[in-house]
Amino acid sequence: MRFQTSLALILLAAAAAFALLNPTTVVRTEVVNLPTGSYQTPLIGVILIAAAGAILLMLAASGISLSAAAADRRRLEDRLAAREHEIAEMKSRAYDTVSEQIAILRNDLTRQIDELRARIEGRPAEPTRAIRADETEQTRVFQK
């Protein structure tokens, strides 16, 4: 139980206990002067009823506020789930295009390798030059 609800129940119980323990005070009528005239009313009883009504209205307003907050939260969670779904779809489409791009690249590289193989097979062999004594294989690679 929330603190606000507990406090309201305690106040209502206190008002009910006061009314039960002091019934003559609650129903005693007093003269109340208003701009429209003078009235005899049980003033304490009216005050108790007004206080109880205010407490109950406070509880009702709190409940409405909580239900509105819960509805907002559900709506935001639904929007978040929709966004996550969109992101998942975008990722899956990206993976699909990546596999297509890899296949295109593989085909292109295969074609280029075949063209290079055909060029190499049609070209006469280059004579190899002798390595000098002060030259290593690694320095020859850098000179090219």
N, C-alpha and C positions, 0 to 999 in steps of 0.2 A: 504494500500500500504506500502511496506517495505521501510525503510530508504534508502537503497542502490538504489532501483528503483526510488525513489523520487529525490535523488541526481543526478542520471544519466539523468533523464528527465530535471532537471534544467540546467545541463551542456549542453545538446543538445539544449535546448531553447536559452541559451546564445550564443552558436556558430551560431545558425540560425539567431538570432537577429544581431550579428556582421556581418554576411555575407549579410544580407538585408540592413543594415545601411551603409555599406562600400563596395559597389560592385566594385568600381574601385580599391580598395586596394586588394581585394580578387583575381581579375583577372589580376593584374599587373604582368608581367613576369620579372623574374630576372635570371641572369646567375648563374648556379650552377656548380661548378667544382667537378667532380668525377674522380676516377682513370681511368675510361673508356673513359672519355672525358668531354666536357663542354656542358651543356644543358640549354636552356632557358625554365623555367617552372613558372607557377603561384605559387610561393612558399607558400604564405599565404593560398591559396585555398587547396594546397596539405596538409598543416599542419592541416587545419580545417577538411578535409576529413579523415585524419589519426586519429585525435582525436575523431571524431564521430564514426569511425569504432572501435576504442579501447573501447569506452564506450559501444557500442552495443555488442562487444565481451565479455566485463565484465558482462553485463546483461545476455547474453546467457550462460556463464559459471556458473553464479549464479543459473540460472534456471535448468541447468543440475545437479548441485550439490544438489539443493533442491529435484529434482525428484529422484535422487539416494538415498538421505537420506530417502525420503518417502517410496521408495521401500524396503530399509533395515528395516525400521520400520514395514512395513506390514509383511515382512518375519519373523521378530522377534516376532511380535504379533501372527502370525500363529504358530510358534514354541511353544510359551507360551500356546496358546490354546490347542495344541496337548499334551503338558506336563500336563496341568490341566485335560484334558480328561483321560490321563493315570492314574493320581492320583485318579480320581473319580472311574475308573474301579477297581483299586487296593483296594479302600475302600469298594466298593460293594462286591468284592470277599472276603475281610476280614470279612464283616458282614455275608456273606453266611457261611463261615467256622465257625464263632462264633456260629451261631445258630445250626449248625451241632454238634459242640463240646458240646454245652449246652445240646442238645438232648442225646448225648452219655453219658455225665455225669449224666443226670437225669436217664437214663436207668440203669447205673452202680449203682447209689445210691439206686434206687428202688430195684435192685437185692440184694444189701447188706442188706437193711432194711428187705427184705423178709427172707433172710438167718438168720439174727439176731432174727427176730420174731419166726422163726421155732426153733432156738436154745433155746430161752426163753421158748417157750411153752413146749418143751421136757425136760427141766430141772426142778428138784424139787425146791420148794420155799426155800430160805435161811431164817433161823430164824433171827429175828431182835433182836438186843441186847438192853438192857436197857440203857438209858442215865443217867449217874451219875449226881449228883446234881451240881457239879462244871463245868460240860461240857455243852456246848450249841450245837445247831445243826450246827452252822458255824464251830466250832472247829472240829467236827466230819468229816466234809467234807474235811478239810485240812489234817486230819490224814490219810485219805485213800490214 
